[in-house]
Amino acid sequence: MERQEIIEGLVEILKTIRTIDQEKLKSVTEETDFIADLGTPSTELINIAAKAEQKFDVEFDDDDIDDLGSKVKDIVDLIIRTKEKG
């Protein structure tokens, strides 16, 4: 799975979160920060991770979620690492 495909999938997830300004989702990149750039409440990051698990058919370790950064690339890297682990 390509990184861009994952980002597009994450944007689909983010579109379902009413606290995020939908206009800002048009320019999401790996460097986009969920909290600083999109105004995502930090408590919402857990929900985003849970929805990403469902969408990409992966299961994250609790430690990985605890250590997750707030940039899009952080969750993209986690999805790829988790898929590679099998």
ABEGO torsion letter per residue (X at the ends): XBAAAAAAAAAAAAAABAABBAAAAAABBAABBAAAAAGBBAAAAAAAAAAAAAAAGBBBBAAAAAABBABAAAAAAAAAAAAAAX
